[in-house]
Amino acid sequence: MSSFSESALEKKLSELSNSQQSVQTLALWLIHHRKHSRSVVQVWHRELKRAKPSRKLTFLYLANDVIQNSKKKGPEFGRDFGPVLVDAFGHVAREAEDSCKRPMERVLAIWQERAVFEADFIDQIRRAIGSLPGGDAPKKAAPDVSRQAEEKRPPPVAAGHASGNGGDKKAAKRRHEQVQVAKTEEEDDDDYLVNCSPREPPETEELIKALQELEQAASGDAAVRRRIAALPPEVQDPSLLSKIKDAPSAERLSRMVEEACVLLADYNGRLAAELDDRKQLARMLANYLRSQKELLAQKERKLEEYKQKLAKVTLVRKELRTHIQNLPDFSKLPASTKGLAPLPSAGDLFSKD
């Protein structure tokens, strides 16, 4: 990674886009340079106020990612971001687009749920963006999707004119598309916030349990699927109602339709719950896979380190054996004192004549 400087950070912030990859890439760079956390926060706060209104929310996403994902490394960013967050959120609420308030509320909800900051501090931020009484209300209120869709509706067309050019159908189609786009944007925003700040990786036992529970999921209930497939065509095709000629037949069909509605409503509810479970499992698997890759990288580095140590020890052992082999064998040397008089004793050396 490149070295840290305020000018480098300013450049990276100017290139920051509202994509998850862009936010996470810069967040990893900042976490790597966490020893400069105070300078990072100062530059971030300054550039946030200079940014265009359409980019201000992205700065909050970046702060959210850095604060949450740096907790394992140390408390630097949580400590240094704290003093500026109230002002930053209030600034975005006042200056940014109307649609920014809901994502900010979602960020605060995640922080409260995961105890990233104290509840009193989060309430202080909410007052700054106008979510709680006692704070400065933002200049722009949070958007109402249904109201926006209603305001964007075209003026009503007379029945006779609409029937001539299909205007009522086109208007209804436009209204439906506008509402669907607004809902999709909200769902994408929730997914972004969840994915941007992942939870701790699950334990292996927890993951196994979640997988085992899916073995009993609704999509695998063959008995219910057979019951649904066996429903008579009369309960599915309104055109067959013309065949009913008497009250008993109508009552019998009414009971069949009620039973089919109950069956299908229950099964649809189970399928919806299964869909949520599978989304949660997908997030768990992604986090688990990420943690296992990190663990694998650590083990590979450790293995390489011990391989290098083994190579050094092996080299020393080889050199030691060579050195031992080159030492002289004193047992094979001739006796150098053979035929010589014995050395004098200490008493002989110091005796006086």
Protein Blocks (a to p, Z undefined) as FASTA:
>chain_A
ZZddfklmmmmmmmpccbfklmmmmmmmmmmmmmmmmmmmmmmmmmmmmpcfklmmmmmm
mmmmmmmmmmmnomklmmmmmmmmmmmmmmmmmmmcfklmmmmmmmmmmmmmnomacfkl
mmmmmmmnopaghiacdfbdcddfklmmmmmpccdddfklmmmnommmmmmmmmmmmmmm
mmmmmmmmmmmmmmmmccddddfklmmmmmmmmmmgmklmmklmmmmmmpcfklmmmklm
mmpmbfklmmmmmmmmmmmmmmmmmmmmmmmmmmmmmmmmmmmmmmmmmmmmmmmmmmmm
mmmmmmmmmmmmmmmmmmmmmmmmmpccfklpccfkgoiacdddfklmmpcZZ
